[in-house]
Amino acid sequence: MTEQDDRRAVFRDYIDAVGLHGMAGAEAAGLQASEWYALSRITLAGGLTSGELAAGTGLTTGATTRLIDRLERAGYVRRTADPADRRKVVVEAVPDALAGVEAAVGPARKRIGEVLAGYAPDQLELLFDYFSRAAPAFREATEEIRATTQERKGGR
């Protein structure tokens, strides 16, 4: 096995572990993976319109509405009027309801915090530079996968 193969295996193992953790976190919080992801995006953004959420998740507008309905029934989000345009609705996280999510991700945050504590400041800067570049790259790759999948479905 070459060094490049070793690195690919390490990276795949890392990505698989992150994905597995996301699925376990969602399950622990009583959410589906798409709901877990949507709640994370809503929380990070401080609120999203349903259109922004649909674009970010790749779901149709109808599926996004049903996802928001499920999150709202579970008490994780609420719909509020957009202060900039009262015709729009913003979906925002309910802070008190996030305790279950925090409990689900707490062990990983603790362990990853311990891992990161072992790095020097310049190494942390490099790691966080990678994270800030890799996240959009993964989102772009996700869109490519979705577009290719849609093309295949349309070609049948």
Backbone bond lengths (Angstrom), bond angles and torsions (degrees), N, CA, C in turn:
res aa  C-N    CA-C-N  psi(-1)  N-CA   C-N-CA  omega(-1)  CA-C   N-CA-C  phi
1 M - - - 1.445 - - 1.535 108.17 -
2 T 1.309 116.99 133.89 1.460 121.25 -178.51 1.522 110.46 -82.04
3 E 1.323 115.67 166.88 1.459 120.31 176.90 1.529 110.41 -60.57
4 Q 1.343 116.17 -38.16 1.460 120.09 178.70 1.533 110.48 -64.22
5 D 1.337 117.03 -40.80 1.470 120.45 176.71 1.529 110.50 -62.99
6 D 1.343 116.40 -41.51 1.463 120.55 177.95 1.526 110.78 -60.04
7 R 1.332 116.61 -44.10 1.464 120.52 -179.91 1.523 111.09 -64.83
8 R 1.323 116.38 -41.43 1.472 119.47 177.42 1.520 110.48 -60.47
9 A 1.313 116.76 -42.95 1.462 120.92 -179.74 1.532 110.61 -63.78
10 V 1.319 117.03 -42.42 1.466 120.76 178.17 1.522 110.16 -62.88
11 F 1.331 116.48 -44.60 1.463 119.88 -178.97 1.522 110.78 -65.64
12 R 1.330 117.46 -43.96 1.467 120.46 178.59 1.522 110.60 -61.34
13 D 1.329 116.69 -40.93 1.454 120.39 178.77 1.528 110.07 -61.90
14 Y 1.336 116.83 -41.43 1.461 121.93 177.35 1.528 111.11 -61.82
15 I 1.327 116.78 -50.56 1.468 121.04 -178.93 1.528 110.37 -61.63
16 D 1.331 117.08 -42.43 1.462 120.41 178.24 1.530 111.12 -61.61
17 A 1.334 116.97 -40.66 1.462 120.84 -179.91 1.524 110.70 -65.55
18 V 1.329 117.74 -40.74 1.468 121.23 177.56 1.527 109.60 -63.55
19 G 1.325 116.95 -45.38 1.463 120.25 179.03 1.516 112.15 -62.34
20 L 1.320 116.44 -43.91 1.461 121.27 179.46 1.529 110.22 -62.72
21 H 1.324 116.41 -40.54 1.456 119.90 178.10 1.527 110.49 -63.25
22 G 1.318 117.05 -41.15 1.461 120.22 178.05 1.516 111.73 -60.86
23 M 1.326 116.59 -42.44 1.469 119.83 178.75 1.527 110.88 -65.30
24 A 1.343 116.78 -41.49 1.466 120.10 179.35 1.522 111.19 -66.85
25 G 1.329 116.89 -39.70 1.461 120.60 177.62 1.511 111.27 -62.34
26 A 1.331 116.31 -44.55 1.465 120.63 178.36 1.517 110.28 -59.74
27 E 1.318 116.55 -47.22 1.463 120.91 -179.27 1.531 110.79 -60.87
28 A 1.344 116.52 -43.06 1.463 120.67 -179.54 1.525 111.60 -63.03
29 A 1.324 116.68 -32.72 1.468 121.09 179.74 1.525 112.15 -88.74
30 G 1.348 117.04 1.10 1.462 120.61 179.84 1.516 113.19 74.49
31 L 1.345 116.38 28.34 1.458 121.52 -177.50 1.519 111.36 -117.94
32 Q 1.320 115.10 156.76 1.460 120.62 169.85 1.525 107.09 -80.77
33 A 1.321 116.82 162.03 1.469 120.57 -178.37 1.524 111.74 -57.80
34 S 1.329 117.75 -41.18 1.465 120.26 -179.82 1.526 111.04 -66.63
35 E 1.327 117.38 -35.01 1.460 120.99 177.60 1.531 110.73 -68.76
36 W 1.329 115.87 -40.75 1.469 122.22 178.08 1.533 109.85 -59.80
37 Y 1.323 115.37 -47.51 1.462 120.31 179.99 1.531 110.28 -63.95
38 A 1.322 116.98 -45.99 1.464 120.92 -179.11 1.525 110.76 -61.14
39 L 1.313 117.69 -43.81 1.460 121.35 179.17 1.525 110.56 -62.06
40 S 1.315 116.56 -39.33 1.465 120.31 177.26 1.521 110.91 -62.49
41 R 1.344 116.69 -46.21 1.473 120.75 -179.65 1.529 110.77 -63.81
42 I 1.331 116.83 -42.01 1.470 121.37 178.96 1.529 109.75 -61.70
43 T 1.324 116.35 -45.88 1.457 121.25 -178.46 1.524 111.26 -64.17
44 L 1.328 116.95 -45.95 1.467 120.54 -179.49 1.523 111.87 -63.53
45 A 1.317 116.90 -37.01 1.461 121.00 -177.70 1.532 112.16 -81.90
46 G 1.325 117.39 -15.89 1.458 119.88 -174.89 1.514 112.51 80.01
47 G 1.306 116.37 6.91 1.461 123.08 179.63 1.515 110.29 134.22
48 L 1.327 115.46 144.61 1.471 122.17 -179.93 1.517 109.11 -139.91
49 T 1.318 116.33 150.99 1.461 119.50 169.74 1.523 106.89 -75.65
50 S 1.323 116.56 163.55 1.467 118.72 178.68 1.525 110.04 -63.78
51 G 1.324 118.12 -33.97 1.468 121.03 177.44 1.515 111.93 -64.39
52 E 1.336 116.70 -42.64 1.465 120.21 177.42 1.526 110.54 -64.19
53 L 1.329 115.54 -39.70 1.464 119.82 178.85 1.528 110.59 -66.66
54 A 1.319 117.52 -41.73 1.466 120.82 178.06 1.526 110.26 -60.76
55 A 1.326 116.69 -44.42 1.471 120.45 179.53 1.519 110.84 -63.54
56 G 1.322 117.05 -39.24 1.463 120.51 -178.04 1.510 114.51 -74.29
57 T 1.324 116.81 -28.09 1.462 119.89 -178.42 1.516 112.88 -97.01
58 G 1.339 116.28 -18.42 1.455 119.88 -176.66 1.519 112.82 80.94
59 L 1.328 116.99 8.81 1.464 120.66 178.90 1.520 109.98 -85.12
60 T 1.314 116.08 157.92 1.456 120.28 173.82 1.531 108.11 -69.72
61 T 1.325 116.55 166.00 1.462 119.24 179.53 1.530 110.59 -63.59
62 G 1.329 117.21 -38.25 1.468 120.13 178.35 1.520 112.05 -64.37
63 A 1.323 116.57 -44.84 1.462 120.46 178.84 1.524 110.95 -65.31
64 T 1.330 116.10 -35.24 1.467 120.05 178.49 1.525 110.15 -66.81
65 T 1.315 117.39 -41.15 1.470 120.81 178.04 1.528 110.01 -61.03
66 R 1.325 117.09 -43.75 1.473 120.48 178.58 1.526 110.66 -64.57
67 L 1.332 117.63 -38.85 1.463 121.66 178.23 1.535 109.62 -62.89
68 I 1.332 116.74 -45.54 1.468 120.48 178.65 1.521 109.99 -62.78
69 D 1.323 116.91 -41.45 1.469 120.49 177.85 1.528 110.66 -57.77
70 R 1.333 117.36 -44.84 1.470 121.29 179.98 1.532 110.63 -63.74
71 L 1.333 117.01 -44.56 1.466 120.35 179.30 1.528 110.96 -64.50
72 E 1.319 115.97 -36.55 1.464 120.05 179.65 1.536 110.12 -69.00
73 R 1.331 117.19 -44.60 1.478 120.76 178.51 1.530 110.93 -60.98
74 A 1.339 116.10 -35.47 1.467 120.46 179.63 1.529 111.74 -76.98
75 G 1.335 116.69 -8.27 1.457 120.75 177.08 1.519 115.08 87.64
76 Y 1.326 117.51 8.91 1.466 120.68 -176.97 1.530 113.53 -83.71
77 V 1.320 117.56 -29.21 1.467 120.72 -177.61 1.523 110.19 -135.15
78 R 1.325 114.17 164.93 1.465 121.11 172.90 1.522 107.62 -139.78
79 R 1.311 114.44 153.80 1.462 120.98 176.45 1.524 107.78 -95.77
80 T 1.322 115.85 132.84 1.460 120.99 177.49 1.524 108.62 -133.37
81 A 1.331 116.03 158.64 1.463 120.27 177.50 1.523 108.92 -71.71
82 D 1.317 116.42 138.89 1.462 122.34 176.35 1.524 107.66 -69.26
83 P 1.331 118.29 121.09 1.463 119.21 -178.08 1.531 113.00 -63.64
84 A 1.326 117.53 -24.96 1.469 121.14 -180.00 1.528 111.99 -83.15
85 D 1.336 117.20 -25.85 1.462 121.28 -177.76 1.520 107.32 -151.51
86 R 1.306 117.62 97.08 1.468 122.38 -173.05 1.524 113.14 -62.59
87 R 1.329 118.21 -11.19 1.471 120.65 175.75 1.526 111.06 -76.75
88 K 1.322 117.05 -19.83 1.459 121.41 -179.19 1.525 110.66 -95.21
89 V 1.311 114.51 153.96 1.456 121.30 176.78 1.523 107.88 -113.84
90 V 1.327 115.14 134.74 1.461 121.29 176.42 1.520 107.51 -107.64
91 V 1.320 115.66 136.30 1.455 121.52 176.38 1.526 106.42 -98.93
92 E 1.328 115.84 123.10 1.460 119.51 -179.22 1.517 109.89 -128.17
93 A 1.318 115.30 153.33 1.457 120.92 179.73 1.522 109.91 -72.49
94 V 1.314 116.20 147.76 1.458 122.81 174.38 1.530 105.83 -93.28
95 P 1.341 116.97 107.51 1.466 119.73 -172.64 1.525 114.79 -52.16
96 D 1.331 117.90 -43.73 1.464 120.51 -177.87 1.525 112.41 -64.06
97 A 1.316 116.85 -26.82 1.465 120.61 -177.43 1.525 111.96 -80.05
98 L 1.320 117.70 -12.43 1.466 120.63 -175.67 1.529 113.39 -80.29
99 A 1.329 117.64 -3.24 1.463 120.19 179.99 1.532 111.35 -59.12
100 G 1.330 117.06 -39.37 1.467 120.15 178.65 1.512 111.78 -65.26
101 V 1.318 116.40 -37.54 1.459 120.82 177.42 1.524 109.33 -67.17
102 E 1.319 116.39 -44.68 1.469 120.76 179.35 1.530 110.20 -60.11
103 A 1.320 116.75 -40.80 1.466 120.24 178.63 1.530 110.65 -63.99
104 A 1.340 116.10 -37.64 1.467 120.02 -179.01 1.523 111.79 -67.57
105 V 1.332 117.21 -36.77 1.467 119.74 -177.22 1.520 112.71 -95.77
106 G 1.315 117.08 -5.98 1.465 120.89 -178.61 1.517 114.55 -53.66
107 P 1.341 118.90 -48.43 1.463 118.82 -179.56 1.536 112.98 -59.61
108 A 1.315 117.11 -40.83 1.468 119.16 179.41 1.522 110.56 -67.69
109 R 1.320 116.82 -42.55 1.472 119.20 178.58 1.522 110.79 -58.95
110 K 1.336 116.28 -41.93 1.469 120.27 179.29 1.528 110.19 -62.92
111 R 1.326 116.24 -49.11 1.469 119.71 -176.73 1.531 112.05 -67.31
112 I 1.317 116.75 -41.61 1.468 119.60 179.03 1.526 109.57 -68.40
113 G 1.319 117.34 -36.22 1.470 120.57 174.38 1.519 111.50 -58.83
114 E 1.326 115.55 -40.99 1.470 119.94 177.30 1.523 111.04 -65.24
115 V 1.328 117.19 -40.15 1.469 120.99 177.62 1.520 109.73 -62.62
116 L 1.336 116.52 -48.79 1.461 120.68 -177.84 1.517 112.55 -64.58
117 A 1.328 117.02 -30.49 1.467 120.80 179.16 1.527 112.02 -63.20
118 G 1.322 116.74 -19.30 1.455 120.78 179.49 1.525 114.00 -83.14
119 Y 1.320 117.86 0.01 1.459 122.03 -178.47 1.523 110.85 -103.89
120 A 1.318 114.83 146.80 1.461 121.64 175.54 1.527 108.94 -74.05
121 P 1.335 118.20 158.23 1.467 120.97 -179.15 1.532 113.77 -52.54
122 D 1.332 118.63 -41.14 1.471 119.75 -179.84 1.524 111.07 -68.91
123 Q 1.332 117.46 -31.65 1.459 120.54 176.47 1.531 110.48 -70.13
124 L 1.327 115.88 -39.86 1.466 119.83 177.17 1.519 110.60 -62.54
125 E 1.327 116.20 -39.64 1.462 120.06 177.94 1.531 109.91 -59.63
126 L 1.323 116.83 -43.19 1.460 121.18 177.83 1.526 111.43 -64.41
127 L 1.321 117.41 -44.58 1.460 120.74 178.96 1.530 111.49 -60.57
128 F 1.310 117.02 -46.03 1.464 119.66 -178.01 1.521 111.79 -72.89
129 D 1.318 117.31 -25.96 1.458 119.86 171.12 1.532 108.86 -64.57
130 Y 1.324 116.32 -44.45 1.463 120.61 177.08 1.533 110.17 -59.00
131 F 1.343 116.86 -49.73 1.464 120.00 -178.96 1.521 110.90 -56.65
132 S 1.339 117.09 -44.07 1.466 120.28 -176.96 1.522 112.34 -68.58
133 R 1.316 117.21 -25.74 1.468 120.49 177.47 1.528 111.84 -90.10
134 A 1.317 116.36 -35.21 1.464 120.39 -175.34 1.522 112.34 -71.98
135 A 1.332 117.55 -37.37 1.473 119.58 -178.18 1.529 111.15 -58.38
136 P 1.342 119.59 -50.82 1.469 117.94 177.45 1.525 112.99 -64.07
137 A 1.323 116.92 -33.55 1.468 119.88 178.88 1.531 110.22 -64.18
138 F 1.330 116.75 -41.76 1.463 120.22 177.70 1.527 110.47 -66.02
139 R 1.335 117.46 -39.19 1.473 119.59 178.27 1.528 110.63 -64.01
140 E 1.332 117.22 -41.97 1.466 120.58 177.81 1.528 110.54 -63.15
141 A 1.332 116.49 -41.90 1.465 120.18 178.36 1.526 110.40 -64.31
142 T 1.325 116.51 -36.41 1.460 120.91 177.09 1.525 110.43 -61.58
143 E 1.322 116.02 -43.80 1.468 120.06 178.34 1.530 110.92 -62.83
144 E 1.322 117.29 -38.50 1.470 120.50 176.88 1.519 110.71 -62.91
145 I 1.327 116.51 -42.91 1.467 120.48 178.52 1.523 109.73 -61.46
146 R 1.324 116.92 -46.11 1.465 120.64 -179.57 1.523 111.41 -62.38
147 A 1.329 116.59 -42.05 1.469 120.13 -179.93 1.527 110.50 -64.19
148 T 1.313 116.59 -42.42 1.464 120.73 178.74 1.524 110.44 -64.60
149 T 1.320 116.62 -41.12 1.463 121.04 178.85 1.530 110.20 -63.24
150 Q 1.326 117.07 -42.72 1.467 120.72 178.43 1.525 111.08 -63.45
151 E 1.328 115.84 -39.99 1.486 119.28 178.42 1.521 110.27 -61.81
152 R 1.338 116.23 -42.64 1.468 120.03 179.55 1.515 111.25 -63.98
153 K 1.320 115.85 -42.60 1.469 120.08 -179.59 1.522 110.22 -65.56
154 G 1.329 116.49 -37.98 1.462 120.62 179.47 1.512 112.51 -71.30
155 G 1.335 116.62 -23.80 1.456 121.04 -177.32 1.511 114.28 -85.99
156 R 1.333 117.23 -3.70 1.472 120.11 -178.50 1.490 111.91 -80.37
